Amino acid sequence: MKQSVRLLWILSLAQFFVMQVWFNYSSIIPIIEVEWNLSSSESGLILAFFHIGYVLAIIFYSFLITAYNPKYSFVFGAFLAGISGIVFALFAEGFLTALVLRTLSGIGVAGIYVPGMKIVADIFSVEKRGRALGIYVGSLVVGSGSSLLISGLFVKLIGWQGIILVTSSLCIVAAMLIMTIRIPSSIKIEGTKLTFAKIKSVFKKKNLLINGGYTCHCWELYAMWSWIGPFLVFYFSNHGYEGDVAIKLGNTTGALIIIVGGIATYIGGRLSDRFGRGQTASAFLVISITCSLIIGWLTFVPVIVMLVIAFIYGFTIVADSPIYNTAISEVTDPELLGIALGIQSVLGFSATIFAPLIFGIFLDHYSWGIAFTAIGVVTILAPICLYVLVRERNSNVNT
């Protein structure tokens, strides 16, 4: 096995372990809202502070991996995410402790995604980069959904504390796994002298259009991922399934809907290698936005109809994720790639701070239909950005 391929799979496996903590809190929302007497808005705020921690930390990590070995950011982040999650399982007892510990988890997870993405982008050629990043992003997707799956299958057996403890402990395993790898000498990790001109180049029009699409994509994706489990618990409760059964069915189905995205990111990345970044991403966006606009209003439909729509939703909403990362790597100078990917993550994940929170507020005051529709309407800006990007590229080719 080539060193680059081996490294890709090790990074992907480690990220799979760490990403268990991303939605392990979402998987227990229906339980702790009752136990701690939390409102949907308070749950949304806890979700939001995880993303606040992530966004604030990613700025630091982005500059760090430009100057130093990205491996160490990965290891530190995995340890922090794991330890804060274990403390959550053992000592969290209400809104404030949950808020603080989930913020620390977000800071930890920030050390994983961008450093790993920079390594993958550096070791694969442009022709293979889309599918390689598709695999790497796919591990994020499958890992994120697995915490919901673990909750759905085992929450009755080990309780919500057990779910958080098991999923958080896997972060420690990831940290030890990454400690064993060697970064290829071909990857530049020496310090890069930053100038205003270099920083300015990361904000070119093409970068802004790609990042505008990515930000709207993240808005839709993380609102849906954060709330699809609780939505399906509500749906199954509405269809006559009682308490524990509804929670098990909702979380298990929600997990599988997220996990199917692991295949979607590879397919999306590969299709974009063949048909172009903007065109491929736009096609997936149109379908996912349609699902956002309708799914919340369909709580009355038969289970089979809901499952078909939900799985189409889960596939298309994430299939375009690696396309934005690949596209930004193609318009950025290699020495600035770490910063460019960091800026992209900051912009994208800034939207994830507000999306779950606003979803929860709409849900508190209105309905599931209004909440899902709100995220779909905002996401319409994404294909508009990509349309302008494709037109600009075509006009440059013609001239």
N, C-alpha and C positions, 0 to 999 in steps of 0.2 A: 504493500500500500504506500502510495506517495506520501511524503511528509506533510504536504499541504492538506491532503484529504484526511489523514490521521488527525492532524491538529484541528481541523474543522469539526470532526465528530467528537473529539474530547471537549472542545469549547461548547459544542451544542449540548452534550450530556450534562456538563457542569451548569450551563444556563437552565436546562430543564429542571435540575434539582433546586436551584435558587428561586426560580419563578413559581415554585409551589406557594411561596408566601404572598404572591401578588393578590390573589383572590381568596386566600384562606379565610380572611375576615368576611368577605362577601358571602362565603358559603355558610357562615353561622349567623348572619344577620337576623333571619326569622326567629332564631332561638334567643339570642341575647337582647333583642329588642323587647322581648317579653320579660326576660330575667332581670335586665337592667332598667326597664321602663324607658327605653329610648324611642324617640320619634323618628320618622323617615328622614327628616331634615338633619337630625343629630347623626344618624348613620351615614348620611351623605357627607357630612362635615368630616367625619373620621376617614371616610374614603378619600376626601379631598386633601386632607393633611398628609396622607401617604404620598400623594402626587406633589404636594408642596415640598416635602423633604426631598423627593426625587429631583425636581426641577432645580432647586437651590444647589444641590450637591453636584448635579451634572455639569454645571459651569466650572466648578473646581476640578472635577475629574477630566474634563475636556482639555484644559490647559496642562494638567499633570501628565496625560498620556502623550502629549506632543513632546514633552521633554524627558520622560522616563518610561521605563518598561511598563506597558499596560497590564502585564501579568499581575503586578502588585496591587493595582487598583481593584482588579477582579477579586483577589484573595481577601483584601481588607473589606470590601463591600459584602462579600459572601459571609464572612465572620460576623459583621455587624448586623446584617439582616437575620442571621440565624439566632444570635444571642438575644436580640430585642424580641424576636418572636417567642423564644423559650421563656423569657421573663413575662411576656404577655400571657402565655398559657398558665404560668404558675401564680402570678400576682395581680393581673388586671382585675379590677372590680367595679368598673363604671366608666362613664364617658371620658373623664379627664385622663385617667391612666391609659385608656385605649388610644386616645388622641396622641399622647406623647410617644408611646411605644410604636404606634403605626408610623409616625413621622420618622422615627429612627430607622424603622424597616425600609422606608422609602429612600432614605439617605444611603443605606447599604445597597439596595438593589441598583441604585444609580451607578455604582461602580462596576456593574456587570455588562450591561447591554452595549454601550458605546465602545469601551475598550475591546470587547470581543469582536464587534463589528469592524473596527479599524484593522484588527489583525486579519480578519477574513478578507476584507477589501484589498489589503496589501499583498496577500499571497495568491490571489486568483486574478487571472487576466480579465480584461473587459468582456471578452466573449463568454466567459464562464461565471462571471461575477454575479449575475442575476440569479442563477439557480443556486450558487453557493450561499449567497445571502438569504435565499429562500429557505434553505435547510436550516440556517442559523436562526432566522426569525421563526421558523416553524417550531424549533425547540422551545422558544419563548411561549408560543401559542399553546403547544401541548402541555408544557409545564404549568402554565397558568390555569388551564382547564382541569388539570389533574387534581388540584386541591378541592375543586367542587365535586369531582368524582369520588375522591376519598371521603369527603363529608357525606355525600349521598349514600355511600355503602356502609360507612362505619360510625357515623355520628351517634347512633343509638347505642352502639356497643361501647365506645370509648369517650363519648361526650364531646362537647365543643373544645374543652381544654386539651383533650387527647388529639383532636384534629390539628389544632395549632401547634402542639408539641411535635407531632410526627413530621408535619410539613416543614416546620422551621429547622428541625434537626438535619434535614437534607442539605441545607445551606452549608453546614459545617463539613459535610461530606464533599460538597462542591469545592470549598476552599482548599481542602487537602488534595483533591484531584488536580487542581490548577497549579498547586505548589510543585507538582512533579514534572510539569512540562517545560520544554525549552523553546524560547521564541527564536525563529530562524534569523540568522544574521542579516538576511536580505531586508528585514523590516527596520526602518530607520527609527531609532528611539533616542538619538542624541538630541540635545536641546536645540530648538529652532528660534533664531532671533526674530521676534515679531516687530513689525513696523506698522504704521497706520495704513500704508498702501496695501500691505498684505491682508490686514484685517478687513479693509474696505472691499477687497476682491471677493471675499466670502459673501458679500451682500449685493452681488450683481443681480440684474433683473431675472436671469434664469434661475439663480439660487432662490430668490424671493418667491417666484412662481411655484417652483417645486415645493418649497417649504410652506407656502400658503395652502397648497393641496394637501400636504402632509398634516398640517395643523387641523384642518377640517376633518380629514380622515381619522385622526386621533380622537377628536371630539366625539364622533359617532361611535367609533370602536370601543372606547373605554367606558362610555355611558352604557352601551349595550352589554359589554362584558360584565360590568359591575352589577347590573340589575337584572340580567336575564335569568339568573337562578331564582331570586325572590319573585320575579314575574311568573315563572313557571310553577313555583310553589302556590302562588295565588290562583293561577289557572287551574291546577289540579284540585285545589280546595274547592273552587267554584264548580267543578265537575263531580263533586260528591266524594272525593278521597279525603280521609280524615287525617288530622294532625301529622303524626310521624310518617305515614305513607305519602302524604302530599310533599313533605320536606324531602323524603328520599327520592321520590320520582322527579321533583323539580330540580334538585341539585344534580342528580345523576344525568338527567336529560340536558340540563344547562352545561354540564361538564363536557358531554359528548358533542354538543353544538360548538363549544369553543375548541375542543380538541380536533374536530374535523378541519379546522383552519390550518393545522399543521401540514396537511396535504395541500391545502389551498395556497399557502405561501410558496411552496415549491413550484406548483403549477403556474401561479401568477408570475414568479420570477422567470421561469423558463419561457412562458409565452411572451414576456416583455423582451427577452433576448431575441426573439424571432420577429415580433410584430411592432416593436417600439414601446417605449416606456409610457408616454402620454396616452396613446390610444388604448393600450391594455388596461391601464389603471382606470380610465374613464368608463370603460365597459363594465368593470366590476362595480364602480361607484353608482352607476345608474340603477343597477339591480339592488344593491344594498340600501340605497336611499328609498327606493320604492317599498322595500320591506319595513324600513323604519316608519314610514308614513302610515302603514296599514296594520302592523302586527298588534299594536296596543288596543285597537278597536275590535279585535277578533276573539275576545275571550269566550264567545258563545259558540265558536265553530267546533266541530268534532275533533277529537284528539289527533286523528291521522292527518287532517288538514293543517292543524297547528304545527305538527311535527315536520311536515314537508316545508312549510313556509319558514319555520325556525332554522332548519338545517340549511336551506338555501341562503338565509340571512347570515348564518354563522360562517358559511363558506365564502361568500362574496365580500363580506365586510372586512375581511383580513387578507384576502388574496392579493391586494395591491400594496400591502405593507412593505415588502422588500424592494418594490419598484422605486419608491422615493429615495431609499438609502442608496440604491444602485445609481439612480439618476444624479444624485448630488455628488457621488464619487467621480462621475464622468465630466462634471463641469468645474471641478475644484483642483487646484494644484496639489500634488501628492503630499508636499510638506505641510499643508494646511488641512489635510483631510480630517485629522482628529478634532480640530476646532470646528470645521464645517459640520461634521456629524454631531458634535456637541450642540452647536447652535440649532441644528435641525431638531434635535431631541428637546432642547429647552422650549422652542416654539411649539412643537407638537404636544409635549407633555404639559405645557402651561394650560392648554385647552382641557387636558384631563383633570386638572384641579377643579375646574368649574363644572364640567359636564356631569359627573355623578352627583354633585351637590345640587345643581339646578334641576336635574332629573328628580331628585328626592323632594325638592320644594314643589315642583309641579305635581308630583304624585300626592303630596300632603294636601294640596289645595284643590286639585282637579281630579285627574284619573290617569290610568296607564296609557290610554290613547293619546291624551294631550302630552304626556311626558315623552313618549316615543316620537310623536310628531315633531316636537320642538327640536330634538336632536337631528331629525331628518332634514328639516327646513334649513338649518344652519349649514349642513353638509353640502347643500347644493352649490356652495361657493367652490368646492374642490374641483369638480369637473370644469367649472368656468376657468379656474387658474390653469388647468392642464390644456384646455382648448387654446388659450392665449399662448402658452408655451409651445405647443405644436405648431401654431401659425407662425410664431417667431422663428422657430427652427426651419420651417419650410421656406420662409421668405429669405433667410440667410443662405440656404442651399441654392435657391433660384438666382440670387444675386451673386 
